[in-house]
Every structure is written in structure tokens, then in C-alpha cells.
Amino acid sequence: MSVDRTTHPRPAFSRRTRLFAAAAALPLLIGALGACGYGSEKDDTGDKTVPAAGGKKVGGLDTVKVGYFANLTHATALVGLRNGGEIQKELGGTKIQPFVFNAGPSEIEALNGGSIDIGWIGPSPSINGYVKSHGKNLKIISGSASGGVKLVVNPKKIKTLDDVKGKKIATPQLGNTQDVAFLNWIAEKGWKVDAQSGKGDVSVVRTDNKVTPDAYKSGSIDGAWVPEPTASKLVAEGGKVLLDESTLWPEKKFVITNVIVRQDFLKKHPDVVEAVLRGSVKTNAYIKANPDAAKADANAALKAETGKALPAEVIDPAWKSIQVTDDPLASTLNTEADHAVKAGLLEKPDLKGIYDLTLLNKVLKAEGKPTVSAAGLGAQ
């Protein structure tokens, strides 16, 4: 399958706090299944890396290149990669070179091309990247977040779930994680939509998250199935949450963000990967123990990358709907792959071996936390 546009990463950068710095834009090819996020505005000033924490370089490595989205569903990266954050601390003298992406396809291509080493990303691009490389390029090495996806609608036009039929509903991108979820929900309602064109009983309008609020205000869409903070931005514009996707899943949990790594990087630098995972686990513990402080940290990171912090009426409800997690919730990844197959966006994939949770479980044991399962999809 293919998507209808190419998106490129924009390097993370720093303003007053110099949390992130500029890096050259990557010349990337388009991928297929992706997850959209807010991209940073480009700025060509400053260093190209987050200042190292000091001390010994992990494995003697100078720099590790890390990708993520400026989305609240990537809270672990937003908080942990900050100058002084837990991930950066664990890397000691090894510097982080951060890249912020607008969509999953770009990040997967960056990983495939060696332009990044480790990334925070949604399940659909993880699946697609693994399948397209015949299981040879990436591994999912940890979970990061669950939840944070909602169907928000214009309450003047849509009052019940049945009213969605015949309306124009935005998703971030053809085949991205939210697009797949919405197409599956439509199918379960018994309605018909052509997955590629988005035409049918519901008009599925693929719209970049950055412009979705404006599209809603202009009336060109009637609602959107989107991640946070886009969902709460629509609510701030008068939209109503008609459905929280978490209610469709057992125990209201489903993977929305994974941590992935290039397999060759994992083989060459397992100590660096372990350090990143140790920082990720500590960051998640910090977020859970200090939700208000962590929310402020995440908002500061968003401001550094986009030039504007989220107002309280947006970030407060958005933050509450996201759960950080070390558990990759592997069984839900398999279900999401089935949804993509049902939608006609993916042939039945063989996902055995997509996970390698060895280092994560080593870190969890050391931290006195329970280990997690790959649900039969672990390293072969």
C-alpha cells in the first residue's frame, strides 16, 4: 500500500532552554503504514545534540540518534530526552542527537537508512517496517504509552455514534495507527468505506494533525479520530468527545507508542540500548510519581520544539488520558495488525520475532519491577 504524501522529519531544536538543537533535515523516502504527530518548526541555530550529562561515554559511543514525535503520546521521549532528563543521564558522556518527525513513514525510513538508531513510534509503522524488511531491520524493545486517542465531533452535526454515517471525519494519515482503528470501527458498524480513497458510508479525510483544528473550525470536517493533544485542541474549539478508543479495548489498554531500534545498532551497541531503556523506565516511573511536574516538563519540551506551549484547557485533559507504560502490550499490537488486514491495508503479516524484550526485562528486574511478555512474538 502507499500513502498520499511524503513527510520529512524536522530536527529538534532549542530556544531559551536549549533542550534540543538543530540537525540537518533527512532526505527520506515515503513509507506505508505510519503514525502522525506534531512536527517541530525548523530552526538552524545551536548545537546538533543535547548536551551530554557528563562522565564516561557508554560503550565509547559519541552520539546516539533518537527519533520521536512532538505528541503527548510520546511523553516518555519528551520528558526523558530533555537536558537533565533520565535518558540523557543514563547515557553519561554519550550525546543524544534528537530528530522530531511528523509521521511514522519518515521515521521508519530514517531508521532503515541508518539516520536514526532508536525511535519512539506507533504500532502501525512498527508493523509495516518489520514486514517490509522481512524481519531484518527493526525490533520493538519496549512499550511507552497506552491510550490518548479519541473521536471528537461537532456536536451540532453529530449527537450519537450512528450519526457519524455520512459525515466527514479526519484521521492523521492513510494507514496510520488512528486511521486503521477508525476503519476497523467503521467496519464493525457494518458500514462500507474504500480504505484507499476514504470514500463510502463515511468520508475518511486524511489530514495532518497540525491543520486538523483549522479544518474543524472551517467546517471542512465534522470530526476527527486523533491522538492527543489534537483531540483536546478540538474540544477547546467546541468539539465533543464522542468516543475514547480505550473503551474499545480489554482493560482499556492498547499500545499507542513503542520504542524501536535498528537491529544492527542493537547488536553493536547493546549497552547503549540498555542505557536508553533504563532511562525510559526511570522516566515512566517519574511521570507516574510526579504527573504535574512531568506534564510541565512535556509542555516545556513542546514549547521548545514548536515555539508555543499548550494552554491548560488542552494539556490538562490530554495528559489525563495517556498512560505511560514499560509493557509493550504485545497482544494489542497483534490485534492492530489484524485490523489493518481487515481494512485491506496489509496482507496477513508474520510478526514472530518483532519483539526483543531481553534488555528491557533485564532493566525491569534490576529496578525491582515485574517483567513483561512478548505474547509469543519475541526474538527468535
C-alpha positions in Angstrom: 0.0 0.0 0.0 1.0 3.6 -0.2 0.2 6.9 1.4 -0.8 10.1 -0.3 2.0 12.4 0.8 5.6 12.4 1.9 6.6 13.9 5.2 10.0 14.8 6.4 11.5 15.0 9.9 12.4 18.3 11.3 15.3 18.3 13.7 14.6 19.0 17.3 15.9 22.4 18.4 16.3 24.6 21.5 15.2 28.1 22.3 15.6 29.6 25.7 16.4 26.4 27.5 18.4 24.8 24.7 16.8 21.5 25.4 17.1 20.3 21.8 19.1 21.5 19.0 19.0 21.7 15.2 20.1 18.8 13.0 20.1 18.6 9.2 16.8 17.5 7.6 16.9 13.9 6.4 16.3 13.1 2.8 13.8 10.3 3.3 11.6 8.2 1.1 7.9 7.6 1.9 6.9 4.6 3.8 3.5 2.9 4.1 1.8 2.4 7.4 2.5 5.4 9.8 1.6 7.3 12.8 1.3 11.1 12.7 2.4 13.6 15.2 3.2 17.3 15.6 6.5 18.2 13.9 8.8 20.8 15.2 9.3 24.0 13.4 12.7 24.1 11.8 15.5 26.2 13.4 19.1 26.2 12.2 20.8 27.6 15.3 22.5 25.9 18.1 24.4 22.6 18.6 23.3 19.4 16.9 23.0 17.4 20.0 21.5 17.5 23.5 24.4 18.3 25.9 25.9 15.1 27.4 25.3 14.5 31.1 29.0 14.1 31.6 31.0 11.2 32.7 32.1 8.2 30.7 30.6 7.5 27.2 28.5 4.4 27.1 30.5 1.8 25.1 32.7 4.6 23.9 29.9 5.9 21.6 30.0 9.6 20.9 26.4 10.0 19.8 23.1 8.1 19.6 20.5 9.4 17.2 16.9 9.3 18.5 13.6 9.9 16.8 10.2 10.7 18.2 7.1 13.0 17.6 6.1 16.1 19.4 3.0 14.4 20.6 1.9 13.9 24.2 1.6 10.2 23.4 5.4 10.4 23.2 5.6 11.7 26.7 8.5 9.4 27.7 10.7 10.9 25.0 9.6 14.5 25.6 10.4 14.2 29.3 13.3 11.8 29.3 15.3 13.3 26.5 15.4 16.8 28.0 18.7 18.2 29.1 18.8 16.7 32.6 16.2 14.0 31.8 16.6 10.4 32.9 17.5 9.0 29.5 20.2 11.7 28.9 21.5 11.0 32.4 21.9 7.3 31.8 23.8 7.9 28.6 26.5 9.8 30.5 29.0 11.3 28.1 27.2 9.9 25.0 25.3 12.7 23.4 21.7 12.4 22.2 21.1 13.7 18.6 17.3 14.2 18.6 15.0 14.2 15.5 11.3 15.2 15.6 9.1 13.6 12.9 5.7 14.5 11.6 4.8 11.0 10.6 5.7 7.3 11.1 6.8 6.6 7.5 9.5 9.2 7.7 10.8 7.8 10.9 10.8 4.2 9.6 12.8 5.3 6.5 15.2 7.2 8.7 15.7 4.0 10.8 16.1 1.9 7.7 18.6 4.3 6.3 20.6 4.5 9.5 19.8 8.1 10.0 18.4 7.3 13.5 19.3 4.5 15.8 16.4 4.3 18.2 12.8 5.7 18.0 9.5 6.3 19.7 6.8 5.4 17.2 3.3 4.0 16.9 2.4 0.3 16.3 1.3 0.5 12.7 4.6 1.8 11.3 6.4 -0.7 13.5 4.5 -3.5 12.0 4.9 -2.2 8.5 8.6 -1.5 8.9 9.2 -5.0 10.2 7.2 -6.7 7.5 8.7 -4.7 4.6 12.2 -5.6 5.8 11.2 -9.2 6.1 12.0 -9.0 9.8 15.6 -7.9 9.3 15.7 -4.3 10.3 13.9 -3.3 13.4 12.9 -4.7 16.8 10.4 -3.4 19.3 12.3 -3.2 22.5 9.8 -1.6 24.9 6.4 -0.1 25.4 6.0 3.6 26.1 2.3 4.7 26.1 -1.3 3.5 26.0 -4.4 5.5 25.2 -4.7 9.1 24.3 -6.9 8.6 21.2 -10.4 10.0 20.8 -13.2 10.5 18.3 -14.1 14.2 18.6 -17.1 15.6 16.7 -19.1 18.7 16.0 -22.0 18.3 18.5 -24.3 20.3 16.3 -23.9 17.8 13.4 -23.2 14.6 15.3 -25.0 13.6 18.5 -24.8 9.8 18.5 -22.3 7.3 17.1 -24.8 6.4 14.4 -24.8 10.0 13.3 -21.2 9.5 12.1 -22.5 7.8 9.0 -22.5 10.2 6.1 -20.1 12.7 7.8 -16.5 13.8 7.1 -14.2 12.5 9.7 -10.4 13.2 9.7 -7.6 10.8 10.5 -3.9 11.8 10.6 -2.8 9.8 7.5 -3.7 6.9 5.3 -2.8 3.7 7.1 -1.6 5.3 10.3 -2.5 3.9 13.7 -5.6 6.0 14.1 -6.7 5.5 10.5 -6.6 1.8 10.9 -8.5 2.0 14.2 -11.2 4.2 12.7 -11.6 2.0 9.6 -12.0 -1.1 11.8 -14.6 0.7 13.9 -16.5 1.7 10.7 -16.4 -2.0 9.5 -17.7 -3.2 12.9 -20.6 -0.7 12.5 -21.5 -2.6 9.3 -20.6 0.5 7.1 -18.5 0.3 3.9 -15.6 2.6 3.1 -12.9 2.2 0.5 -9.7 2.2 2.5 -7.5 3.8 -0.1 -9.8 6.7 -1.2 -11.6 7.1 2.1 -14.9 7.2 0.3 -18.1 5.4 1.3 -20.7 5.5 4.1 -18.3 7.7 6.0 -15.9 10.1 4.3 -12.5 9.5 5.9 -10.4 12.6 5.3 -6.7 12.2 5.8 -5.5 15.4 7.4 -2.2 16.3 9.1 -2.7 16.7 12.8 -1.2 20.2 12.7 -4.0 21.5 10.4 -6.9 19.4 11.8 -8.1 22.1 14.3 -8.3 24.6 11.5 -10.1 22.2 9.2 -12.6 21.6 12.0 -13.1 25.4 12.6 -13.7 25.9 8.9 -16.3 23.2 8.7 -14.4 21.1 6.2 -14.6 18.2 8.5 -17.2 17.2 11.0 -14.9 15.5 13.5 -11.7 13.5 13.8 -10.3 10.3 15.2 -7.0 11.6 16.5 -4.3 11.4 19.2 -3.6 13.9 21.9 -3.1 16.8 22.1 -5.1 17.2 18.8 -8.2 15.7 20.4 -8.2 18.2 23.2 -7.5 21.1 20.8 -10.7 20.2 19.0 -12.6 20.1 22.3 -11.2 23.6 23.1 -12.8 24.6 19.7 -16.2 23.4 20.8 -15.9 19.7 19.8 -17.3 16.9 21.9 -15.6 13.6 22.7 -18.0 11.0 21.3 -15.7 8.0 21.9 -12.5 7.3 23.7 -10.7 4.5 21.9 -9.5 3.0 25.2 -13.1 1.9 25.8 -12.9 -0.5 22.9 -10.0 -2.5 24.4 -9.8 -5.0 27.2 -8.8 -3.3 30.4 -8.9 -0.1 28.4 -5.3 -0.6 27.4 -3.8 -0.6 23.9 -0.4 0.2 22.6 -0.1 3.7 21.1 3.7 4.2 21.3 6.6 1.7 21.2 10.3 2.0 21.4 12.1 0.5 18.4 15.7 0.1 17.4 17.8 -0.8 14.3 18.8 -4.5 14.7 22.4 -3.8 13.6 22.6 -1.0 16.2 21.2 -3.3 18.9 23.9 -5.9 18.0 26.8 -3.4 18.0 25.7 -1.3 21.0 23.6 -3.3 23.4 25.0 -1.3 26.3 23.7 2.0 24.7 20.3 0.5 24.1 20.2 -0.8 27.7 21.1 2.7 28.9 18.3 4.2 26.9 15.8 1.6 28.2 17.0 2.2 31.8 16.3 5.9 31.3 12.9 5.2 29.7 11.9 3.0 32.7 13.0 5.7 35.1 11.3 8.4 33.2 8.0 6.5 33.2 8.3 6.0 37.0 9.0 9.7 37.3 5.9 10.6 35.2 3.7 8.3 37.3 5.0 9.6 40.6 5.1 13.3 39.6 2.3 13.8 37.0 2.0 17.6 37.3 5.8 18.2 37.2 6.1 15.8 34.3 3.2 17.5 32.4 5.1 20.8 32.8 8.3 19.2 31.5 6.5 17.8 28.5 4.9 21.1 27.8 8.2 22.9 28.1 9.6 20.4 25.5 6.7 21.1 23.2 7.3 24.8 23.5 11.0 24.4 22.7 10.1 22.4 19.6 7.1 24.3 18.3 7.5 27.7 19.8 4.3 27.5 21.8 3.2 25.7 24.9 -0.2 24.1 25.2 -2.8 26.0 27.2 -4.2 24.4 30.3 -7.6 23.7 28.7 -5.8 21.5 26.2 -2.9 19.8 28.0 -4.8 19.0 31.2 -7.5 16.7 29.7 -5.0 15.3 27.2 -2.4 14.4 29.8 -5.0 12.5 31.9 -6.0 10.3 29.0 -2.5 8.9 28.4 -0.9 6.2 30.4 2.9 5.7 30.2 3.9 2.0 30.3 7.0 -0.1 30.0 4.8 -3.0 28.9 4.6 -3.1 25.1 1.1 -4.6 25.4 2.1 -7.1 22.7 -1.2 -8.8 22.3 -2.8 -5.5 21.3 -0.2 -5.0 18.6 -1.2 -8.3 17.1 -4.9 -7.2 17.2 -4.0 -3.9 15.5 -2.2 -5.8 12.7 -5.4 -7.8 12.3 -7.4 -4.6 12.0 -5.1 -3.4 9.2 -5.5 -6.7 7.4 -9.3 -6.5 7.6 -9.2 -2.9 6.3 -7.3 -4.2 3.2 -4.2 -2.1 4.1 -1.9 -5.0 4.9 -1.5 -8.7 4.0 -1.5 -11.1 6.9 1.9 -10.5 8.5 4.2 -12.9 10.3 5.2 -10.9 13.4 7.1 -13.6 15.1 10.4 -12.1 16.3 9.2 -8.4 16.1 9.9 -8.0 19.8 13.2 -8.3 21.7 12.5 -7.6 25.3 15.7 -9.1 26.7 17.3 -5.8 27.7 14.0 -4.3 28.9 13.3 -7.3 31.2 16.9 -7.1 32.5 16.4 -3.4 33.4 13.0 -4.1 34.9 14.4 -6.9 37.1 17.2 -4.6 38.3 14.6 -1.9 39.2 12.6 -4.5 41.1 9.7 -4.4 38.6 7.8 -7.3 37.0 9.0 -8.4 33.6 6.8 -8.1 30.5 5.7 -10.5 27.8 6.1 -10.5 24.0 2.8 -12.5 23.7 4.6 -15.2 21.6 6.1 -12.6 19.2 9.5 -12.5 20.9 13.0 -12.7 19.4 13.7 -15.9 17.5 
